[in-house]
């Protein structure tokens, strides 16, 4: 793997919001300040389901890119917050960033945000009889900014390892999702 000796040689692909495919640009890494792992975007302050490497660019750099910023917040003291998009950044540069800033924290474990599986358990613990429909659970999880594919993947994984029980078709929004204790109490009734 090629070693980058200074920031002059590294370019990264950035966006204001990671899912906004209408914007994005490649800039030299040296123009980014305050690089950190985060789950809240700049501008509209969207809460993301995953951690992204983020940093700040100056207004001057922003104007040279196709990064959209309305200037509505008028707080350029730190700069304009952007996300580094790994999928559009050279793999060697991504590896370099991971060496500098560490791997992505376990989703949600920093900053007091619960991971998807922990949030599922928390919601089911608070539900009547520790049971709810897949649709009800999904609606609550979406309010925490957890993406639908993350929810599906975690429900399936948690079902396979026995942390939750699923009753009915996974294609039905009426599928019952429950904690094992709820199933045991149904058996006793």
Buried (B, 14 or more C-beta within 10 A) or exposed (E): EEEBEEEEBBBBBBBBBBEBEEBBBEBEBEBBEEBEBBBBBBBEEBEBBBBBBBBBBBEEBBEEBEBBBEEEEEEBEEBBBBBBBBEEBBEBBBEBBEEEBEEEBEBBEEEEBBBBBBBBBEBBEEBEBBBBBBEBBBEBBEEBBBBEEBBEEBBEEBBEEEBBBBEEEEEEEEBBBBBEEBBEBEEEE
